[in-house]
Amino acid sequence: MATERLQKILAASGVASRRASEVLIANGRVTVDGKPAKLGMQVDAAKAIIAVDGKVIGSASAPEYLMLHKPGGVTSTVRDRHASKTVLDMIPTAMLPEGGRLYPVGRLDQDSEGLLVLTNDGAWADRVLHPRHGIEREYAIGLRAPLSPDQVKAMKAGIPLDEGLATLTGLRATTEIETRRLIELISPPPGNLTWYRAMLAQGWKRQLRRMFGAVGAPIDRLVRVRMGPVRLDDLPSGRARRLRAPEVRGLGAGAGVSRAGVKTARTNAPPPSRPPVPRR
């Protein structure tokens, strides 16, 4: 068998994405035939003994593509000694690939909830996450008070953050139907919040929370409802399902890329009405 770059082998084996595999190698967590691995080294996976954190990896298993409705309070990493529960704990055993290796494609903050994609296909995950695709993500955002016209104007102009100018590709009030359906899915049920939908193609750490916080509108609930062509739809909190073939192809090809652009963000939404508090 021909040799390949070690990070490519790790990604194909479902250890992590190729970029994350490079970090594992650089941090000294990978060995080849008992010796510390070096970034970029060529390896024959059929002959070499490759281990991560002392655990030998097997050959590549069949690819799996899953989506999880992550509840708030659950960390999106696959291993965290400080967390009582990770996203892997919520995946049914029947959905786990051989060897049990899965990892999230992107992340959701521990306090955030909603759609989280997981896979063991490192090359596919790299395509999904690559900045050139700019795959749009949509979030339902619950606020304790409606945005004022000045706050909407500031969001439309963009919010300066340490990484640069943070922009949205869209911002609008949710419809009553959207709000009703969302309330039925998330847990625990929200209080009397005002709901918006925000879309963005950037992916900076806690970006939406920082943007809304900068205009004096701290987010009370944040739920990812769409990632490119993949939608949360009616998947209840804590449940998972396999992605359908068109969803896998669409995400891997960069479908769902924003066509609005940051200069034409839809931020002129009228003030929403507060939805009724759901009956308990």
Order of alpha helices (4+ residues) and beta strands (2+ residues): beta-alpha-alpha-beta-beta-beta-beta-beta-beta-beta-beta-alpha-beta-alpha-beta-beta-beta-alpha-beta-alpha-beta-beta-beta-alpha
